């Protein structure tokens, strides 16, 4: 899976629109669109960082749901 596909998959898994996903990460919408279309691609580390941030947020949400301190 290339970087563009990975970013598209990450966004779709969040259920966020392109505009909301780009705002979350401080990326211009047009840039995200170009990445998802494969017209350009960010460095690989960008997709890894996004995945890491989303994973940490998911873990935090899970802890809150269980009543654990965050």
N, C-alpha and C positions, 0 to 999 in steps of 0.2 A: 504494500500500500504506500503510495507516495504521500508527500506532505500535504498536498492540496486535498486529497481524499481523507486524510486523517483529520484535518481541521473541519471539513464538511461533516464528518461523522461525529466529531466532538460537539459541534453546534447542534446537530439534529438530536443527539442524545440529551441535550439540555432542554430541548423543546423551545428554545429561544429563536426569535426571528433574527435575520441577519443584522438588522439595525440594533436590536437589544444585545446581541452577542458582541457586536463590534463596540458598542458603548461600554459594555462590561470590561472589555480588555483595552479600551482606549485606542482602537484601530478604526481608521476611516471606513465607512461602509463600502465604498467603492473598492478599497484595497481588499477587504474580505471577499467581496464578490469576485474580484480577479483571482484571488487565491483559490476559491472554490471552483471556479471555472477552469483552472489550470492555465490561465493566461500569464500568471506569474506565480512565484512561490516564495514563501518566507524561508529563512534558514530552518533546518530541522529542529533546532533547540526551541523555537517559538512554539511549535506544536507540543513538544515535551513539557514546556512550562505551562501551557494552557491545560494540558491533561493533569499535571500535578496540582495546579490551583483548583481545578474542578474536583479532583479526588479529595483534597483537603477540605473543601467546602462540604462535600458529601459526608465525610467523616464527622465534621463538626455538627452538621444537621442531625446525623444519626445519634451522636452523643446527647444533643439537646432533647431529642425525642425520648431517650431513655432517662432523662433527668440528671445526667452526669454534668459536672462542671466543665466548662469549656476552657 
